[in-house]
């Protein structure tokens, strides 16, 4: 019994080999998910990492490390870690910030040009026609456009009149007498256009709208020469266009001379050579400008007819001025009586 007891006692004193602790299940979460869920998941993720590390340490203590095996710190350096700064940092927004202006890309479909681009492509004639059509459809815009448009100067105005005159010359038929009725019928439309243009442009350069006398006289001098170049038609009825143009330009000359005489006693007329020019125009017109010549004689009446010529004034001009003052100019030439 004692042996059996010793045997039983010896059996009872044998060391008990404990089974290794059960491996705790590891819970892993993607780092992006952890960063978005906040600090609550950080606690569980840290627990899982610590459980995995303790189990790994227990396994590694029972076996030798191989030479080729990497240290724990290198392996752990590749394991994900959770930084408190990451968990509290807001995720970057993928939308465009409000302060940044986004460039809009136009649609691929066709569309009409904007108005400024459309006007850039129009020629001068097309622009004039467009503006005229708009004014015809909206008459209330007429005065506004006239007020806002820049005033035309002499050079572009004479350029327009010269174009009308060139159109008249180009319409003459070849091989026919330039003053015949046939020629008149061929060019009548161009002739009327030129006369109408003269009638419309001339008041723009007259006082009181035009206050500079030199501009008025320069314009009238050029326009009178255009009238001189018009043909003298064989038929009297056809000649009326030119005669009416002479009558209107004579009234324009008289108005300018009358206004110029009010300023410095007509000094500009006397020493600008306009008295001689006007006399020459009257001679070429066949006396159609007598009204202007009479106004010139009246405007220069402040000077004494017997006064000696001023320095720089030719004897011919002095003689013409003397005849104007005495009223005898043109009697020897028969000027003063209309050719009809």
C-alpha positions in Angstrom: 0.0 0.0 0.0 2.8 2.2 0.8 4.4 1.5 -2.6 1.2 2.1 -4.3 0.8 5.2 -2.3 4.2 6.4 -3.2 3.4 5.6 -6.8 0.3 7.5 -6.6 2.0 10.3 -4.9 4.8 10.3 -7.5 2.2 10.5 -10.2 0.6 13.4 -8.6 3.8 15.3 -8.3 4.6 15.1 -12.1 4.8 18.6 -13.7 1.7 19.7 -15.5 2.3 20.9 -19.0 -0.1 23.7 -19.7 -1.5 24.2 -23.2 -0.6 27.4 -25.0 -3.0 30.1 -24.7 -5.6 30.3 -27.3 -4.7 32.8 -30.1 -6.8 35.9 -29.9 -8.4 36.8 -33.2 -6.9 39.8 -34.8 -9.1 42.6 -36.1 -7.6 44.7 -38.9 -9.1 47.8 -40.4 -8.0 49.7 -43.4 -6.1 52.9 -42.5 -8.4 55.0 -44.6 -11.4 53.7 -42.7 -9.8 54.3 -39.4 -8.9 57.8 -40.3 -12.5 58.5 -41.2 -14.2 56.9 -38.2 -12.2 58.6 -35.5 -10.7 57.7 -32.1 -13.2 54.9 -31.2 -11.8 52.5 -33.7 -8.3 53.5 -32.8 -8.7 51.7 -29.4 -9.7 48.4 -31.0 -7.0 48.6 -33.7 -4.3 49.2 -31.1 -5.6 46.2 -29.0 -5.4 44.0 -32.1 -1.9 45.1 -32.8 -0.8 44.5 -29.2 -2.4 41.0 -29.2 -0.6 40.1 -32.4 2.7 41.4 -31.1 2.5 39.4 -27.8 1.6 36.2 -29.7 4.5 36.7 -32.1 6.9 37.3 -29.2 5.7 34.0 -27.6 6.3 32.0 -30.9 9.7 33.6 -31.5 10.9 32.8 -28.0 10.6 29.0 -28.6 12.7 28.9 -31.7 16.0 30.2 -33.0 16.2 33.3 -35.2 17.5 32.6 -38.6 20.3 34.7 -40.0 18.2 35.7 -43.0 15.3 36.8 -40.9 14.6 40.5 -40.6 14.6 42.2 -37.2 11.3 42.9 -35.6 11.7 46.6 -35.9 12.1 46.4 -39.6 9.0 44.3 -40.0 7.1 46.5 -37.6 8.1 49.5 -39.6 6.1 48.2 -42.5 3.0 47.6 -40.4 0.3 50.3 -40.4 0.3 52.6 -37.5 -2.4 55.1 -36.4 -1.3 58.6 -35.7 -3.5 60.8 -33.5 -2.9 63.6 -36.0 -4.3 61.6 -38.8 -7.5 60.6 -37.0 -8.3 64.1 -36.2 -7.3 65.6 -39.6 -10.2 66.3 -42.0 -10.1 64.5 -45.3 -9.1 66.7 -48.3 -12.0 67.8 -50.3 -12.0 66.6 -53.9 -14.2 69.5 -55.0 -12.9 72.7 -56.5 -12.4 75.5 -53.9 -14.9 78.3 -54.1 -12.3 81.0 -54.6 -10.9 79.3 -57.7 -12.5 80.2 -61.0 -13.2 77.3 -63.3 -12.6 77.7 -67.0 -15.7 76.8 -68.9 -15.3 74.9 -72.1 -17.8 75.9 -74.7 -20.1 73.5 -76.3 -19.2 71.9 -79.5 -22.3 73.0 -81.3 -22.5 76.0 -83.7 -23.6 79.4 -82.6 -23.7 82.9 -84.1 -20.9 85.4 -83.6 -21.0 87.9 -80.7 -21.9 91.4 -81.9 -18.3 92.9 -81.5 -16.8 90.1 -83.6 -19.5 90.4 -86.2 -18.9 94.1 -86.6 -15.2 93.4 -87.0 -15.9 91.5 -90.2 -18.1 94.1 -91.9 -16.7 96.4 -94.6 -17.4 100.1 -94.6 -20.2 99.8 -97.1 -21.8 96.9 -95.2 -21.6 98.8 -92.0 -23.3 101.8 -93.5 -26.0 99.6 -95.0 -26.6 97.9 -91.7 -26.8 101.2 -89.8 -29.2 102.6 -92.4 -31.4 99.5 -92.2 -31.6 99.8 -88.4 -32.4 103.5 -88.6 -35.1 102.8 -91.2 -36.7 100.3 -88.8 -36.3 102.5 -85.8 -36.7 106.1 -86.7 -36.3 107.2 -83.1 -32.6 106.4 -83.4 -31.9 109.0 -86.1 -31.3 112.0 -83.9 -29.3 110.0 -81.4 -26.9 108.8 -84.1 -26.6 112.2 -85.6 -25.7 113.6 -82.2 -23.2 110.9 -81.3 -21.4 110.6 -84.6 -18.2 112.6 -85.1 -18.4 115.5 -87.4 -17.0 114.9 -90.9 -14.1 117.0 -92.0 -13.5 118.5 -95.5 -11.1 115.8 -96.7 -13.5 112.8 -96.3 -16.4 114.8 -97.5 -14.6 115.9 -100.7 -13.5 112.3 -101.2 -17.1 111.1 -101.2 -18.1 113.9 -103.7 -15.1 112.9 -105.9 -16.4 109.3 -106.0 -19.8 110.5 -107.1 -18.1 112.6 -109.8 -15.9 109.6 -110.9 -19.1 107.5 -111.2 -20.6 110.2 -113.4 -17.6 110.2 -115.7 -17.4 106.5 -115.9 -21.0 106.3 -117.0 -20.4 108.3 -120.2 -20.9 106.1 -123.3 -18.1 105.9 -125.8 -18.4 107.2 -129.3 -21.2 109.8 -128.5 -21.2 113.5 -128.1 -20.8 114.1 -124.3 -23.5 116.8 -124.3 -26.1 115.0 -126.4 -29.5 113.9 -125.1 -28.5 110.2 -125.5 -25.5 110.8 -123.2 -27.7 112.7 -120.7 -30.1 109.8 -120.5 -27.3 107.4 -119.9 -25.7 109.4 -117.1 -28.8 111.1 -115.6 -28.9 108.8 -112.6 -25.3 109.5 -111.6 -25.7 113.2 -112.3 -28.7 113.4 -109.9 -26.8 111.5 -107.2 -23.9 114.0 -107.4 -26.2 117.0 -107.3 -28.1 115.5 -104.3 -24.8 114.9 -102.5 -23.7 118.5 -103.0 -27.1 119.7 -101.8 -26.9 117.6 -98.6 -23.2 118.2 -97.7 -23.0 121.9 -98.3 -25.1 123.1 -95.3 -22.9 121.2 -93.0 -20.0 123.6 -93.7 -22.0 126.8 -93.5 -22.6 129.2 -90.5 -23.9 129.1 -87.9 -23.2 125.3 -87.8 -19.7 125.8 -89.0 -18.0 128.7 -87.1 -14.6 128.7 -88.9 -14.8 130.8 -92.0 -11.6 129.3 -93.6 -13.2 125.8 -93.5 -16.4 127.2 -95.2 -14.5 129.0 -97.9 -12.2 126.1 -98.7 -15.2 123.7 -99.0 -17.1 126.1 -101.2 -14.1 126.7 -103.4 -13.7 122.9 -104.0 -17.5 122.4 -104.6 -17.7 125.2 -107.0 -15.0 123.7 -109.1 -16.9 120.4 -109.2 -19.9 122.3 -110.6 -17.7 123.9 -113.2 -16.7 120.5 -114.5 -20.3 119.4 -115.1 -21.2 119.2 -118.8 -23.2 121.9 -120.5 -26.0 119.9 -122.1 -27.5 120.7 -125.5 -31.0 120.8 -124.2 -32.0 123.6 -121.8 -34.2 121.3 -119.7 -31.2 119.1 -119.0 -29.1 122.1 -118.0 -31.3 122.9 -115.0 -29.3 120.6 -112.7 -26.2 122.6 -113.1 -27.9 126.0 -113.0 -29.7 125.0 -109.7 -26.3 123.9 -108.3 -24.8 127.3 -109.2 -27.7 129.2 -107.6 -27.4 127.2 -104.3 -23.6 127.6 -104.1 -24.0 131.3 -104.8 -26.3 131.7 -101.8 -23.8 129.7 -99.7 -20.9 132.0 -100.8 -23.1 135.1 -99.9 -23.9 133.7 -96.5 -20.2 133.0 -95.7 -19.1 136.4 -96.9 -21.8 138.1 -94.9 -20.7 136.3 -91.7 -17.0 136.9 -92.4 -17.6 140.7 -92.8 -18.9 140.8 -89.2 -15.5 139.6 -87.9 -12.6 141.9 -88.1 -14.2 143.9 -90.9 -13.8 141.2 -93.4 -10.0 141.1 -92.9 -9.8 137.4 -94.0 -11.7 138.0 -97.2 -9.5 141.0 -98.1 -6.1 139.5 -97.5 -7.0 135.8 -98.0 -7.4 136.2 -101.8 -11.0 135.1 -101.7 -12.2 138.2 -103.5 -10.2 137.2 -106.6 -11.2 133.6 -106.4 -14.8 134.4 -106.1 -14.6 136.7 -109.2 -13.0 133.9 -111.2 -15.7 131.5 -110.1 -18.3 134.0 -111.3 -16.7 134.4 -114.6 -16.6 130.6 -115.2 -20.2 130.2 -114.2 -21.4 132.9 -116.7 -22.5 135.3 -114.0 -24.4 132.7 -111.9 -22.5 133.9 -108.8 -23.5 137.6 -109.0 -25.3 137.3 -105.7 -22.0 136.3 -103.9 -20.0 139.0 -105.8 -22.5 141.7 -104.7 -22.3 140.5 -101.1 -18.5 140.6 -101.3 -18.6 144.2 -102.6 -20.9 145.2 -99.7 -18.8 143.4 -97.2 -15.6 145.2 -98.2 -17.3 148.6 -98.5 -15.5 149.7 -95.3 -12.3 150.4 -97.3 -12.0 153.4 -99.4 -12.1 152.7 -103.1 -9.3 155.1 -103.8 -6.9 153.7 -101.2 -3.6 152.5 -102.5 -3.1 148.8 -102.8 -1.7 147.1 -99.6 1.8 145.6 -99.7 1.8 142.2 -101.3 -1.5 142.8 -103.2 -1.1 142.6 -107.0 -2.3 145.4 -109.3 -4.8 143.0 -110.9 -6.4 142.2 -107.6 -6.4 145.9 -106.7 -8.2 146.7 -110.0 -10.8 144.0 -109.4 -11.4 145.3 -106.0 -11.8 148.8 -107.3 -14.3 147.6 -109.9 -16.2 145.8 -107.2 -16.4 148.9 -105.0 -17.6 151.1 -108.0 -20.1 148.5 -109.2 -18.5 148.5 -112.7 -17.0 145.0 -112.5 -18.0 142.7 -115.4 -19.5 145.4 -117.7 -16.7 145.0 -120.3 -17.0 141.2 -120.3 -20.8 141.2 -120.2 -20.8 139.3 -116.9 -23.9 139.8 -114.8 -26.4 138.5 -117.3 -27.3 134.9 -117.3 -26.4 132.8 -120.4 -30.1 131.8 -120.7 
